[in-house]
Amino acid sequence: MAHTAPRRATYATRRTGRRHPLVATLMALPLAALLLLVFDGWETVATQASSVGAMLGR
């Protein structure tokens, strides 16, 4: 039987760890803008921003 090269993973491996706060903020901004448009209120945006801050541990 012939020996073949080992198979490589064809998918990217994910890094474990925390995201940079700027990346998390950029991910949350579209949702915050959508909530602002749908519910037409700054209170919703402030609540969402507060939740993101709490998730970041700030």
C-alpha positions as CSV (number, residue, x, y, z in Angstrom):
1,M,0.0,0.0,0.0
2,A,1.4,3.4,-0.9
3,H,2.1,6.1,1.7
4,T,0.3,9.3,1.1
5,A,0.8,12.8,2.5
6,P,-1.2,13.5,5.7
7,R,-4.5,15.4,5.1
8,R,-4.7,19.0,6.1
9,A,-7.7,20.7,7.6
10,T,-9.4,22.7,4.9
11,Y,-11.3,24.9,7.3
12,A,-9.8,27.8,9.2
13,T,-9.3,27.2,12.9
14,R,-10.8,29.7,15.3
15,R,-8.8,31.5,17.8
16,T,-10.0,31.2,21.4
17,G,-9.9,34.2,23.5
18,R,-11.5,37.6,23.8
19,R,-12.4,39.9,21.0
20,H,-10.9,43.4,20.8
21,P,-13.4,45.9,22.2
22,L,-13.4,47.8,18.9
23,V,-14.4,44.7,17.0
24,A,-17.2,44.0,19.5
25,T,-18.4,47.6,19.2
26,L,-18.4,47.4,15.4
27,M,-20.5,44.2,15.6
28,A,-23.0,45.9,17.9
29,L,-23.4,49.2,16.0
30,P,-25.6,47.8,13.1
31,L,-28.0,46.3,15.6
32,A,-28.1,49.5,17.6
33,A,-28.9,51.5,14.4
34,L,-31.6,49.0,13.5
35,L,-33.2,49.3,16.9
36,L,-33.0,53.1,16.6
37,L,-34.9,53.0,13.3
38,V,-37.4,50.3,14.3
39,F,-38.3,51.7,17.7
40,D,-37.5,55.3,17.0
41,G,-35.9,56.0,20.4
42,W,-32.5,56.8,21.9
43,E,-33.5,54.8,25.0
44,T,-33.2,51.6,23.0
45,V,-29.8,52.6,21.7
46,A,-28.6,53.5,25.2
47,T,-29.8,50.2,26.5
48,Q,-28.0,48.3,23.8
49,A,-24.8,50.2,24.3
50,S,-25.1,49.5,28.1
51,S,-25.5,45.8,27.4
52,V,-22.4,45.7,25.1
53,G,-20.4,47.6,27.8
54,A,-21.6,45.0,30.4
55,M,-20.5,42.1,28.1
56,L,-17.1,43.7,27.7
57,G,-16.8,44.0,31.5
58,R,-16.6,47.8,31.6
